[in-house]
Amino acid sequence: MKYRLLGKNGPRVSTISMGRGAQPIRFGVPLEQDFNAAVRRAYELGIARADRAMAPTR
């Protein structure tokens, strides 16, 4: 995994991040378990940055 500094003295973060995109926001089995497993796997692979922005709705 490649890493970069954010700003001049900022934290070191992975060049690849995980975004939640259009993933459902409902909680409960099995959605929450699947989401947690995906986050854990991303972390194991060295992804140290996640975009948690909500998708726009109309």
Number of C-alpha atoms within 10 A of each C-alpha: 10 10 14 11 12 10 8 6 7 9 11 14 18 17 14 15 15 16 14 16 11 9 11 10 11 8 10 9 8 8 14 14 12 12 16 11 12 13 17 12 12 17 15 10 10 16 20 17 16 16 10 10 9 12 9 6 4 2
